[in-house]
Amino acid sequence: MTGARQPSIGRFVALLLVLAFVALGAISLAGQVVTNPRITGVDQPVLSASSVQVGTDANTNEKDLWTYTLPAGAMPTADRGIRFTAFGTLAANANNKTLKGYFGATQCAALSTTASGSHWEVRCIVLRTGAATQLSDGWVSIALGTQNITVATPAETLSGAVVVKVTGQNGVAAANDIVFRGAIVEALQ
């Protein structure tokens, strides 16, 4: 597709390797600083990383596959924010599968697909615009090339904790149609 944004396999593999080392206990990312090579002089603290595998249940209920609680005051001023990236796999069948990313009560990314035996990624960037207002840009990518981009305006009170999560929902009652494999949350300074 001309002009379409395609997921970077190199970035995906790098994220998988980092999360594999975290899962093995070889490294811990919480509270560490990761340098962004694309922006000279900008460091991004990793707030959380997870590689605990979770799949959807044998029902059609929306299920939290991963959650992170952003501490109160974590986005202290305008234009500060977070980026969260989660990834996993889809079962090899033609069932409908729905993935969503949330910042608090606001859905910041979503996609329904019948992709079979593929990989998925949910990514959301959330920036503070005021004490209880934010701007988000999120997308869901499927390795087969399907993407959906969502722009939203969350209204979470940042003086309190905010739950960030990714959910999965099966179109039919089949266990593990959607499996979460890992996630990382980065602070954007």
C-alpha positions as CSV (number, residue, x, y, z in Angstrom):
1,M,0.0,0.0,0.0
2,T,1.4,3.4,-0.9
3,G,1.6,5.9,1.9
4,A,0.3,3.4,4.6
5,R,2.3,3.1,7.8
6,Q,3.6,-0.4,8.2
7,P,4.8,-1.8,11.5
8,S,8.5,-2.0,11.9
9,I,9.5,-5.7,12.3
10,G,12.9,-4.6,13.6
11,R,11.3,-2.5,16.4
12,F,9.0,-5.4,17.2
13,V,11.8,-7.9,17.4
14,A,13.9,-5.5,19.6
15,L,10.9,-5.1,22.0
16,L,10.5,-8.9,22.1
17,L,14.1,-9.4,23.0
18,V,14.0,-6.8,25.7
19,L,10.9,-8.3,27.2
20,A,12.4,-11.8,27.0
21,F,15.4,-10.6,29.1
22,V,13.0,-9.0,31.6
23,A,11.0,-12.3,31.8
24,L,14.2,-14.3,32.4
25,G,15.2,-11.9,35.2
26,A,18.4,-10.9,33.3
27,I,17.4,-7.2,33.3
28,S,14.9,-5.0,35.1
29,L,13.5,-2.0,33.2
30,A,11.4,-0.4,35.9
31,G,12.8,3.1,36.7
32,Q,15.6,2.8,34.1
33,V,16.3,5.3,31.5
34,V,16.2,4.3,27.8
35,T,17.8,6.7,25.3
36,N,15.8,7.4,22.2
37,P,18.4,7.3,19.4
38,R,16.0,9.2,17.1
39,I,16.0,12.3,19.4
40,T,19.4,13.3,20.5
41,G,19.7,14.1,24.2
42,V,16.2,12.8,25.1
43,D,15.9,10.1,27.7
44,Q,12.7,8.2,28.3
45,P,12.3,6.4,31.7
46,V,10.6,3.0,31.4
47,L,7.8,3.0,34.0
48,S,6.8,-0.6,33.6
49,A,7.5,-3.7,31.5
50,S,5.6,-7.0,31.6
51,S,5.8,-10.4,29.8
52,V,3.2,-12.3,31.7
53,Q,1.2,-14.2,29.1
54,V,-2.6,-13.8,29.3
55,G,-5.2,-15.0,26.9
56,T,-8.9,-14.4,26.4
57,D,-11.4,-16.8,28.1
58,A,-13.8,-19.2,26.3
59,N,-16.6,-16.5,26.2
60,T,-17.3,-13.3,24.4
61,N,-16.7,-10.9,27.3
62,E,-14.2,-8.0,27.0
63,K,-11.2,-9.1,29.2
64,D,-8.3,-7.1,30.6
65,L,-5.2,-8.7,29.1
66,W,-2.8,-6.2,30.7
67,T,-3.1,-3.3,33.1
68,Y,-0.8,-0.7,34.6
69,T,-1.6,1.9,37.1
70,L,0.0,5.3,36.3
71,P,0.8,7.0,39.6
72,A,-0.8,10.3,40.6
73,G,1.2,13.2,39.3
74,A,3.2,11.1,36.8
75,M,2.3,13.7,34.1
76,P,3.0,16.9,36.0
77,T,2.9,19.6,33.3
78,A,1.5,20.2,29.8
79,D,3.1,18.2,27.0
80,R,4.3,15.5,29.3
81,G,2.9,12.1,28.7
82,I,3.3,8.4,28.3
83,R,3.5,5.9,25.5
84,F,2.4,2.3,26.0
85,T,3.0,-0.6,23.7
86,A,1.5,-4.0,24.1
87,F,1.8,-7.0,21.7
88,G,0.7,-10.6,21.3
89,T,-0.7,-13.2,19.0
90,L,-4.0,-14.2,17.4
91,A,-5.3,-17.7,17.1
92,A,-5.2,-19.5,13.7
93,N,-8.9,-19.3,12.9
94,A,-11.4,-17.0,11.2
95,N,-13.1,-15.9,14.4
96,N,-13.7,-12.2,15.0
97,K,-11.2,-10.7,17.5
98,T,-11.3,-7.2,19.0
99,L,-8.4,-5.4,20.6
100,K,-8.7,-2.1,22.6
101,G,-6.3,0.2,24.4
102,Y,-7.5,2.5,27.2
103,F,-6.2,5.5,29.1
104,G,-8.5,5.5,32.1
105,A,-12.1,5.3,30.8
106,T,-11.2,6.5,27.3
107,Q,-10.6,4.1,24.5
108,C,-7.5,5.3,22.7
109,A,-7.1,2.5,20.2
110,A,-9.3,-0.3,18.8
111,L,-9.5,-2.8,16.0
112,S,-11.7,-5.8,15.1
113,T,-10.2,-8.4,12.8
114,T,-10.6,-11.9,11.6
115,A,-6.9,-12.3,11.0
116,S,-5.7,-15.8,11.5
117,G,-2.4,-16.9,13.2
118,S,-1.0,-13.4,13.2
119,H,0.7,-11.0,15.6
120,W,-0.8,-7.7,16.9
121,E,0.5,-4.5,18.5
122,V,-1.5,-1.8,20.4
123,R,0.3,1.5,20.9
124,C,-1.0,4.7,22.5
125,I,0.6,8.1,23.1
126,V,-1.1,10.2,25.7
127,L,-0.1,13.9,26.3
128,R,-1.3,16.1,29.1
129,T,-3.0,19.3,27.9
130,G,-4.4,20.3,31.3
131,A,-5.0,19.0,34.9
132,A,-7.9,16.9,33.7
133,T,-7.5,16.9,29.9
134,Q,-5.3,14.9,27.6
135,L,-4.8,14.2,23.9
136,S,-4.2,10.6,22.7
137,D,-3.2,9.0,19.5
138,G,-3.4,5.3,19.4
139,W,-3.3,2.5,16.8
140,V,-3.6,-1.2,16.5
141,S,-1.6,-3.1,14.0
142,I,-1.9,-6.6,12.7
143,A,1.2,-8.2,11.2
144,L,-0.8,-8.9,8.0
145,G,-1.0,-5.1,7.4
146,T,-4.3,-4.1,8.9
147,Q,-4.2,-0.9,11.0
148,N,-6.6,1.4,12.7
149,I,-5.7,4.8,14.1
150,T,-7.8,6.5,16.8
151,V,-7.5,10.1,18.1
152,A,-9.2,10.8,21.4
153,T,-9.4,13.4,24.2
154,P,-9.3,11.6,27.6
155,A,-10.4,13.6,30.6
156,E,-8.7,11.8,33.5
157,T,-7.8,13.8,36.7
158,L,-4.0,13.4,36.8
159,S,-3.8,14.2,40.5
160,G,-5.0,10.7,41.0
161,A,-3.9,7.3,39.7
162,V,-5.0,6.4,36.1
163,V,-5.4,2.8,34.9
164,V,-3.9,2.0,31.5
165,K,-5.0,-1.2,29.9
166,V,-5.3,-3.4,26.8
167,T,-8.3,-5.6,26.4
168,G,-9.3,-8.5,24.1
169,Q,-12.7,-9.7,23.2
170,N,-13.6,-12.9,21.2
171,G,-16.3,-13.0,18.6
172,V,-17.1,-16.5,19.6
173,A,-16.5,-18.4,22.9
174,A,-13.0,-19.8,22.1
175,A,-10.2,-19.6,24.7
176,N,-7.0,-17.8,23.7
177,D,-8.2,-16.3,20.4
178,I,-6.2,-13.3,21.6
179,V,-3.0,-13.7,23.7
180,F,-1.1,-10.9,25.3
181,R,2.7,-11.5,25.3
182,G,4.3,-8.3,26.6
183,A,4.1,-4.6,27.2
184,I,6.2,-1.6,28.1
185,V,5.2,1.9,29.4
186,E,7.5,4.8,28.8
187,A,7.4,8.3,30.2
188,L,7.6,11.1,27.6
189,Q,9.4,14.1,29.0
